[in-house]
């Protein structure tokens, strides 16, 4: 990280391994801390291009280890989006990112009548 930056904070979910490339690859748009490591870039590039899921996952694990060894990021888990639902709302699944699928959400009318 450039000495003038000093500190950088960002919020993002880690539901895809591509997250590592988006925030860790040299010159990546979301690499706000300007982290740069040629070994990481090489492994991440190979992971992006790998068509075999098992091999790609192993490469992403290797890339993740490089970031951890470099202490490039300090992951902090903070669920600042708690959900409160009425007991008659059914089918809502709290996503690991802010992508809500409300197709399965419904109102259980029997439970609704109980609370009225």
C-alpha positions in Angstrom: 0.0 0.0 0.0 1.2 3.5 -0.8 2.5 5.2 2.3 0.2 8.1 1.7 -2.8 5.9 2.0 -2.1 4.5 5.5 -5.4 2.8 6.0 -8.2 1.5 3.7 -11.6 0.0 4.6 -14.1 -1.6 2.3 -17.1 -3.8 2.8 -17.8 -6.7 0.6 -19.1 -10.2 0.8 -16.8 -13.2 0.2 -19.2 -15.5 -1.6 -17.1 -15.9 -4.7 -13.4 -16.6 -5.0 -13.2 -13.9 -7.7 -13.4 -11.4 -4.8 -9.7 -12.1 -4.2 -8.7 -11.0 -7.7 -11.0 -8.0 -7.6 -9.3 -6.6 -4.4 -5.9 -8.2 -4.6 -4.6 -8.1 -8.2 -2.2 -5.3 -9.0 -4.1 -2.5 -10.6 -7.5 -4.0 -10.0 -10.3 -1.4 -9.7 -11.3 -2.5 -6.2 -7.7 -2.7 -5.0 -8.0 0.5 -3.1 -5.0 -0.3 -0.9 -2.8 -0.7 -4.0 -1.6 -4.1 -2.8 0.8 -5.7 -5.3 2.4 -9.1 -5.4 3.6 -10.7 -8.7 3.2 -14.2 -7.2 -0.4 -13.5 -6.2 -1.2 -12.0 -9.6 0.2 -15.1 -11.3 -1.8 -17.5 -9.2 -5.0 -15.4 -9.4 -4.7 -15.1 -13.2 -4.3 -18.9 -13.5 -7.3 -19.4 -11.2 -9.4 -17.1 -13.4 -8.4 -19.0 -16.5 -8.8 -22.5 -15.1 -11.9 -24.3 -16.4 -11.7 -27.3 -14.0 -13.5 -26.2 -10.8 -11.4 -28.3 -8.5 -8.1 -27.0 -9.9 -9.4 -23.4 -9.8 -10.5 -23.8 -6.2 -7.0 -25.0 -5.3 -5.5 -22.0 -7.0 -7.9 -19.7 -5.2 -6.9 -21.3 -1.9 -3.2 -20.7 -2.8 -4.0 -17.1 -3.7 -5.9 -16.6 -0.4 -2.9 -18.0 1.5 -0.6 -15.5 -0.2 -2.8 -12.7 0.9 -3.0 -14.0 4.4 0.8 -14.5 4.6 1.3 -10.9 3.3 -1.3 -9.6 5.8 -2.6 -7.7 2.8 -6.1 -7.5 4.4 -7.5 -7.7 7.8 -10.9 -9.5 7.4 -13.4 -8.3 9.9 -16.8 -10.0 10.1 -19.5 -7.6 11.1 -23.1 -8.3 10.2 -24.4 -4.8 10.3 -27.6 -5.8 8.5 -29.7 -7.7 11.0 -33.1 -8.9 9.8 -36.3 -8.7 11.8 -39.3 -10.6 10.5 -42.8 -11.2 11.7 -43.5 -14.8 12.7 -45.9 -15.2 9.7 -43.3 -14.4 7.1 -41.9 -17.6 5.7 -39.3 -18.6 3.1 -36.8 -15.7 3.6 -33.2 -16.7 3.4 -30.6 -14.2 4.6 -28.1 -14.1 1.8 -24.3 -13.9 2.3 -24.3 -10.8 0.1 -27.0 -8.2 -0.4 -28.7 -10.1 -3.3 -32.2 -10.9 -2.1 -34.3 -13.5 -3.7 -37.8 -12.9 -2.6 -39.5 -15.4 -4.9 -39.9 -17.9 -2.1 -41.1 -15.5 0.5 -44.7 -15.8 1.5 -47.2 -14.9 4.3 -48.7 -17.7 6.3 -52.2 -16.5 6.8 -52.9 -18.8 9.7 -50.0 -17.4 11.7 -51.0 -13.9 10.6 -54.5 -14.4 12.1 -52.9 -15.6 15.3 -51.1 -12.3 15.8 -54.0 -10.1 14.9 
